[in-house]
Amino acid sequence: MKYLLPTVAGCASVAMVGTLLVSAPTASAAATSPEVSKEALNVSKEGLNVPGARDSSDSTATAANQSATSNLPNIFKSQTALASAKVPDIVNASASATTGTVNNVSAGLTSGADEAAPSETEQAPAEGAENEDPKSDDEKSDDEGAKDSSDESKTQGEDDISGSVRQKTEDGVNIALISDVLDVPQNNPSLVGFTFSEAKSNIRIQVRVKHGSEWGNWDSLDEEQQEEAQNKGSEPMTVSNASAVQMRILGDSAPSEAELVLVDPKRAAGDAQAVAENDPIELDDQVSGDSAGAESAPEQSTEDSADAEAATAENVDAAAGATVTNQNYVPGSSTVDTVAKKVSKPKIGSRSSWGAKAYRGSPDYASGIKQAVVHHTSGSNSYSAGDVPGIIRGIQAYHQQGRGWNDIGYNVVADKYGRLWHARGGDVEKAVIGAHVAGHNTGTFGISVLGTYNSAAPPKKTRDAVASAIAWKFSINGISKATSSNMVGHRDLGQTDCPGDAFYAKMGEMRSTVNSILKTGEQPGDSKDDSKKDDKSKDDSKKDDDKKTEKPKAKTTIEKYAEKNKLGKALGKEYAVKGIKGAKAQKFEKGTVYWSKKTGAYHLSGAIASAYKGNAVTDLGLPTSSEKGGLEDGGAAQRFEKGSFYWSKDTGAHYTSGTIMKYWGDKGTVKGHLGYPKSDVVYKKGRGEQLFEGARLVWAEGYGTTEFSPKGTIAGGVSDDNAPGGTTPPGDDSTDDKSAADSGEGSADDKDSKDDKSKDDSDDKSKDDKSKDDSKKDDSDDKKKDDSKKDDKSKDDKSKDDKKKDKPSKAEKIAAQRASIIKDAKANLGVKYVWGGTSPKSGWDCSGYTQYVYGKNGIKLPRTTSQQRYAGKEVSINDAKPGDLIWIPGHIGIISETKGQMYDAGSTRTNTTKRSYSWMLNRGAKVIRVVG
């Protein structure tokens, strides 16, 4: 065990560790200085000998958000990102999904991130703080073969501070640097991070935390880039209730000037007072209602509800995550007709209350803010209310003294108890330029919640606190409505999973809360102060009512709208809209009015009103605008919460939404070559489809959106009319303008493919010959048995062995199942390729083929390639066995009994065949083991 000596006091995730060096707290938070310790990182032989030091590089990787594609040029990616996106020829494990996917997800360090939060007065037990987050976003990858001997040793001229010791993880990834086991503070949270100067190869930064006598998994840290940084480095990571930490750097060579940084923020005497004087935000139910998907459970009145909500918040599965990813596209104009009322400032704890150090220099200001960005800090959620001031001090110390920033990066920080804290220096009422999103700091307001929220969202009171701060900032900057373009998550602007899948799924709810506050102009304190006035007003109203004999019934909001828009007489009573909570509607002579507190009142009429029924209601939500006419060819359109309806004389009224609507919008909507929609959009099991005048749009997870002929369908058994000359389906096109079938050795006319039938015949003949040989062996065995009668003991032993052999072992069962899969895969060679197909009679696509073959052997695979990628565990390509699946984004096959070849349904040119999978290896293929 090793202790670090302090050197200097001095968005991000922070590793809360327990206690570097404990010193007595001073009289106030402001007088307590965090202790920053640094250690030059090299290859520690002692560290390598610690149990688990060489554990697999992807031991914590899960199915969440692990695409190998990216739309960003490499110049915009961090070192961690490049390691993630690169085919694993240098580091045989991808760095982190956060830096290598379109969905902008990161290898968030979770440290039990989604464990139940403790009460304000109690620390969680050590075992509760373990790193057990099932949503860790490290991307798995294979060890795809041994390196050349030239790769095994460095040239003398190459700068590699790892020295001559070359160590690898269990899955073959080089350990460039590894620390000793480092003791950490145990009486308060602390932080760990990594800094360096330059990296000559892709690197991956990993930390593991020890709780008691048990080590957690290796978790990856993102590189954190900011314009004001004086070095390169990771985000800090938060650890609580820990006894030790260890860090390792994976990569072909070690980065220069590599240092491990530990921060002990210490516990100050003034921390408890700072918490006591900073009241949590508590919004009225009418303001923070669940109209946008909020939880329906009633709020608990105590601050312990933070713990319960953090523990019980629903997990976000892959499908939900995909939906969330696409939520930021909103059709039509972003302008609104309402003007936000002035919102008072919520309670925000001062910088002095948590012991902030001074801003280095003078804060910079923008003319105003145009956007709010929501973050989480990452790391452990097992902090108490009294820990919060120290955690914020630690983040500031790491940013200022570990990375050389001017100050902590976020403008405001929220904790899980619903408190707000002024973070970055400067006038919080003005547009202080922060350091929370590289390239997007000017004109944005950065607010971060302490903790990690991948599998569970922050408590409701915390989400309300975030919404309260954003509503206040919006109101003083003239922003009248929160939208998915001006109130975003960090992942929308950078390559990261921040603010976590579960928290990001609550963005819609928080926008609704912001808009409710903007509409009423009331913060929680306002409504409480006015309660007495309201009571007095009620009393006065009661007196007035007593004086009046009869008072006419007040008109409802819907009736007032109908009267204003001259919709005629009501044709029925007001009724609840089925499938939309809190929504109401009423029919009138000239249209139907729909209303909710969130959307206000709008009416539908004509063809759009007739088409707005069934799935359209639940898919779209309520209307958010009036019908707009005068479009191309005399058409009309109307916006809804989740999409839009479009109508033309030739097509009728149909609605569109989500990814397909965004694609259509990018192509010019009704003015583009696609024209008007001719069918309603349908999304199901990772696939979406909609027919337009100019093409049929099909979106599939892992493929993207593709245009097909407007004639026919893409269903099984039907060929695509838009594919003359063997056009390949989405996912089969490679960057060299060749189809997947042409990208490697395995074209449709491979020798192996041609000789499949002869091989089958040969196999049958071989089986007959084997049968004869077995027969001869049986005769020989009989003779041996007769001879063995001389030895009674030997005879008894032989009998026992025979009984054991009668029952197949587990390994024999697995081998038999693999052989059966290969048999069924081979039996269906030649079946035609049809995208969307799932049977040998009508044809199938790649995932339809694998699903059918596995199904024949009692294994139910999901339908899409992206789902099948997570149907089993990932193994090295060197360990691949016949019957395993081999996958790249958009394609999947079954590894055959012939080395280097697979069975797959590749395209309309190859159909179902046996061919080489070398082209898939060049694209970072992964082997998935479902059997055994």
Buried (B, 14 or more C-beta within 10 A) or exposed (E): EBEBEBBEBBBBBBBBBBBBBBBEBBEBBBEBBBBBBBBEBBBBEEBBEBEBBBBBBBBBBBBBBBBBBBEBEEEBBBBBBBBBBBBBBBBBBBBBBBBBBBBBBBBBBBBBBBBBBBBBEEBBEBEBBBBBBEBBBBBBBBBBEEBEEEEEEBEEEEEBBBEEEBBBBEBBBBBBBBBBBBBBBBEBBBBBBBBBEEBBBBBBBBBBBBBEEEBBBBBBBBBBBBEBBEEBBBBBBBBBBBBBBBBBBBBBBBBBEBBBBBBBBBBBBBBBBBBEEBBBBBBBEEBBBBBBEBBEEEBBEEBBBBBBBBBEBEBBEBEBBBBBBBBBBBBBEEEBEEEBEEBBBBBBBEBEBBBBBEBEEEBBEBEEBBBBBBBBBBBBBBBBBBBBBBBBBBBBBBBBBBBBBBBBBBBBBBBBBBBBBBBBBBEBEBBBBBBBBBEBBBBBBBBBBBBBBBBBBBBBBBBBBBBBBBBBBBBBBEBBBBBBEBBBBBBBBBBBBBBBBBBBBBBBBBBBBBBBBBBBBBBBBBBEEEEEEEEEEEEEEEEEEEEEEEEEEEEBBBBEBBEEBEBEEBEEEBEEBEEBBBBBBBBBEBBBBBBBBBBBBBBBBEBBBEBBEEEBBEBBBBBBBEBBEEBBEEBBBBBBBBBBBBBBEEBBBBBBBBBBBBBBBEBEBBEBEBBBBBBBBEBEEBBBBBBBBBBBBBBBBBBBBBBBBBEEBBEBBBBBEBBEEEBBBBBBBBEEEBBBBBBBBBBBEBEBBEEBEEBBEEEEEEEEEEEEEEEEEEEEEEEEEEEEEEEEEEEEEBEEEEEEEEEEEEEEEBBEBBBBBBBBBBEBBEBBBBBBBBBBEBBBBBBBBBBBBBEBBEBEBBBBBBBBBBBBEBBBBEEBBBBBBBBBBBBBBBBBBBEBBBBBBBBBBBBBBBBBBBBBBBBBBBBBBBBB
